[in-house]
């Protein structure tokens, strides 16, 4: 095999770097959110909208535009930490559902709307709320189920409730809702509490079905949720890799 020239090697490195960057995970903005309980008081603090979009809290309009998160690497939620310690920058629900009368015995739920079907969803990151550590963490969400849907045939989603507003139960067995799995949210606050793999699914809606909290309480809390996806390689990246392969083959 002939020695690859410096120019070819440079082209190879540049093309590979471009291809890798094209496949880097991106943060998926949540364009809408609803759940069984809007959150705490006043209207712009401790609301459902306070648990998403840390990199741009203005996406879902509220007057509270601070997330309580430290974005160590703004492009990588795995590096983010929950540093606020304030219920005002979490979802701090004021009620729980009666598990004896709800579908699947849930005590709460949240559905996040990505605005359109997003392919290759990678991870869902969750942070526990330090404000939920009251009475030994009684208010912190613990066990939960994750679901995803494209929106086909699902039960109608209620409008986003206002602060201290409630909507009731929701049926995650309707339409094309499918399970991603179950997990237990860690109790420590600060670094990411849970990284839930989404396995490359395609979805518009992501649902969290809350099964238990940390103790006997009538409220529940989640500090933050972020979702990432891996975009398809761009045409330019694919053509670059094809060109590199052709050069290498001709130089054998």
N, C-alpha and C positions, 0 to 999 in steps of 0.2 A: 504494500500500500504506500502510495506517495505521501510525503509529509504535507499536512494541511498548512496552507500559507497563513501568515499573520492576519491578512484581511478576512480570510474565511473564518478563522477562529474568532475574530472580533464580531463578525456577522452572526456566528453561531451563538456567542454569548449574549449579544443584544437581542436576538430573536427569542432565545430561551427566557431571558429576563422579562421580555414583553409578554410572552405566553404565560409565564407564572403570574405576573401582575394581573393579566386578564382573568385568571382563575381565582384570584384572591376573594375571600368572602366579603360581602358588602352588608351593611346594616339595612334592614328592611323597615321603612317607616310604617307606623300604625296610623291609618287615616280615620279610623272610627273605633269606638269601644263601647261596650254595654255590659251589664251584669245584673246580679240580683239586688245590688245596693249601690247607690251613687257615691257614698262616702261621707266624710265628716263635715263639720261646720267650721267656717262659713263656706259659701258656695265655691270658692276657688281654691280651697285648701283640703288636702286629704281626699281628693276626688279620684274617681277611676282614671281620669286623664293624667293624673300625676304619677302613674306607675309605668308610663311608656314614653318613648321618644326623648331620652335623656340628651341626645345630641342636638335636638331641635324641639323643645317643649311647646313651641307655638303651632305645631302641625294641627293639633286638636285645640281649638280656640278656648283658652281660659286666660284670665289676667295674671295667673301665677306662671311665670316663665323661668323658674329655677327648678332644677331636678333633684338637688341634694346629692348628686353623683360627682365623683372626681374621675374625669376621663383621661386616664394616664396615657393611653394611645387612643385618640379619638376614633380611629378606624377599627379598633379591636375591643369589643365589649368584654372579652375575657380578662382584660387588664383593668377594667373599671372597678371602683370601690364605692360603696355606699358610706358617705361621711356626714350626712346631715344630722341624723338623730331626731328629726322633727316629723311628727305625724303629718304635717302640712305638705310634705313632699313624698307621700306614699298614697296607696289606696288604703284608706282606713275605714272599712265598712262599719256601719252602726248597727247592723243586724245580721243574724244568721237564719237560715231556713230550718224548718222542723224536719229533721231527717226521717221521722216516722211517716211523713206524708209526701215526701218528694220522690221523684224518679231516681232510682239507683241510690237512694238514701243520702243524697248530697246535702251539704249545709250551705253551699254558696257556689257561685260560678261567675266566670268572666268570658266574654268572647271579643277577640281583637280582629278587626277588619283591615286587611292589607290593601284594600281598594280594588284589586284585581287578582286573578290567579297568578301566583309567583311560583316559578319552577325552582327546583334544586334547593329547597330550604335546608339549611345546614343545622343550626343549633337554636335552641331557645334558652336564654340565660335568665336566671332568677336570683334576686337578692332578698334576703330576709330583712324585715323591718326591726330596727332597734326599739322603736316605740311599742312594738308588739311584745317586748320582753317584760312588760308590766305583769306582776304576779307570776314571775317565773316563766314568761313567754306564753302566757295563756292565750293571747290574741294572735300569735303568729300562725299563719297557715302551715300545716304539716303535710298530711297525705293528700295527694291530688292525682287526678287523671287528666291526660292531655288528649285532645281530639283535633282533627282537621277536616276541612270541607271546602269544596269548590263553590258551594251554595246551591247545588242542584237538589230540589225537593225538600230542603230542610224546613223545620218549623220556623215561622216568622220570628225574627229577632226584634225585641222591643227597642225603642229609641233609647239613647243614652240617658239614664236617669240623672236628675239634678242631685245636688248635695242633699243627703238624707232622704232621697227618693228611693223607692223600691219597685221591683218589677215582678217578683215571684219566681217560680221554678222555670226550668228550660229542659227540653228533651234532646239530649245528645244521641238518641237512637233514631232520630228522624232523618229522612233524606240520605245524602251521601256522607254524613258524618262518619268518621272512622277513627279508631283508637291509635294513638301513637305510643301509649304505654302509661305506666304509673310511676310515681316517685314520691320521695319525702323531702320537703324543703328543709335544709339545714337551719339550725337555730342561731348560729353566729352571724353577726352583721359585719360588714366591711367588704371583704373580697366576695367574688361570686359564690353564692350559696349552692346553686345547682346549675349544671350544664346538661340540658336535655337534648339528646341527638334527635333530629327530625328526619335523618336518613335520606335526604334528597327528595322528599315528597313535594308535590305541587298542591298549593292550597291558596284560597282567598281568606278563609277564616281559621283562626286558631282558638280553641276553647280550653279553658281550665275549669275542671270540675273539682271543687274543694270538698274533701271528705272528712277531714278532721282539722282541728286547731290544737294549740299547745296545751290547753287546759279547759276549764269550765268557764266560759265567758260568752257574752252576747255580741261580741265584735270580732273582726278579723283584719289582718293587715298583711300586705305585700309591699315591699319597698320599690322594686323595679323589675320590669321584664323587657328584654330586648331579643330581637330575632335577626338571624343572619341567613344569607343565601349565597351560593356560589354561582355566579353568572356563567352562561355558556361562553366558550372561547370566541373572540371576535373573528370576523372573516380575515382581517389583516394578520392576526396571530397565526391562524391556520395556514394562510398562504405563505407566511414567513417560514413556518416549520416545513412546509412542503418544499419550498425553495432550498432550504438547508439540506433536506434529505437528498434532493436531486444533485446538489453540489458534491455532497459526500460520496454519493454513488459514482459520480463521474470521475472522482479523483482516486478511486480504487485502482 
